[in-house]
Amino acid sequence: MGLLRYQLPELFLDTDKLSSSTNIGLVIEESAHLLLIAALFQIVDGIQTVALGALRGLQDAKVPMILSFISYWIIAFPICYYLGLHTPLKTTGIWIGSPYRAGFFSALLQTARFLLLSGRLIKNHPTEKLKTKKTNYGIIS
């Protein structure tokens, strides 16, 4: 997506009809810039999606829902609001908030939760208890 960031907007714009317009260059430049942020978002959102799927596989849905709510509304929304409306970043500021939400908070929290729960499962698995159990003769069964 990053390599074709200037060509992709042209696929959706009729540049022949709009060639007389001076704003077409600005639209393509802005959309090319936002596509770079979208490419980053795709990577971190993929990590978050895998972590959420793994937690669902462990029958854990309530805590990930709360973590996602915190990431979306308590952390990312104020970042998007501030960067979009109170800084010169404007549109770019709003888009910068999305990777923060997905990657740096939600994906990180979901992955940490998965590692915690799976570590507990491994520790409490019956075969792990058998490996550490010793008989009277000192033989590991």
N, C-alpha and C positions, 0 to 999 in steps of 0.2 A: 504494500500500500504506500509505503514511503517513497518508493522509486517512481511510481506513476502518479504522484500527488498532483502534478500540474495537468496531466492528461485526463484523469478521471473526471474532474469538473467539466471539461469540455464535452464529455460524452452526454452530459445532461443539459447542456446549454446549446442553443442553436447559434453558434458563433458567426455564421454567415449573415444572419439577419441582424445580429447584435454588434457586428463589427464597427458600425458607425457610432455606437455608444461608447463613451469613455469609461463607463462604470464596469464594463466587462472584465477589464484587467484587474480591477480591484476585487471583484467577486471571485475570480480565479485565484488570485493571490491569497485572499482570506480563506477560501475553502482548502487550498493546498496547505496552508498553515494548520488549519483545524484537522486535516487528515493525519498529520504527524501525531497530534495528541490522541486522535482516535486509534492509531496503530498501537500506541502505548497502552491505551485503555483495553484493547483487545487482549493483550498479553496478560495483564493483571486480572481482568475479568475472567479469563480462562482459568487462572489459578484459583480464584474465588469459587467458581462453579464446580471445579473438581473437589475442592475442600468441602463444599456444601453437600455434594453427592456422597462423598465418603462418610460424612456425619449422618446423613439419612440412612446409609447402609448400616450404621451402628445404632439405629433407632433413636437418634438424637435430633429432634427438630425444634424443641422449644427454646433452648439456649441459643442456637444459631439464628433463630428468628429475632431474638432480643439483640444479639450482636449486630445483625444486619440493620435493625432499626436504629441502633446507636450510630453505626457507621454512615447510614444514609442521611438521617435527619438531624442528629445532634452534632456530628462532626462535619460531614461534607456539605450539607445545605448552607450552613453559615459561611463556609469557605467559598462556595460558589457565589453566594450573595455578596459577600464583601469584595471578592476579586472582580466580579462582574459589574457591580454598581458603584464601587467606591475607589477603584484604581483605574489607571489608564488601560488596563488589559481588556476591559469590556467583554466581548464574546469569548476571547481566548481564556479569560479568567473563569468564566462559567465552565468551559470545557476542561480546564485544569482541575477543577474540583472533582470531576468524575473518576479519574485515575486514583486520586487520593482516597475517595470513598471505597472503590473496589479493591485497590491493591494494598495500600499502606495501612488500612485499618481493617476492613472486613476480611480480606484474604489472610492477612496476618493473624487476626484473632481466630478465624475459622480453622486455619492450619494448626495453630497452637492448641486449640480445643481437640482436634482430631488426634494429635500426637499424645496429648494427655490421656484421652479415653482409650486409645489403642495400647498405650503403655500399661494402663491398668488391666486391660484384658489379657495381655501377654503375661503380666506378673501373676495374675490369678488363674491362669489356665492350668488344668489338672496335670498336663504333662510336665509343666515347669515344677510343680510340687513333687512329682515323682523323681525328678533329677536331683533334687536337693535332699530327699529323704534317705536316711541311712538305716541299715539294719543293725542288729547286734554285732555282726561280724565285720562291719565297716565296708560292706559291699554296697555300691550304689545300684539300686534297682531301677 
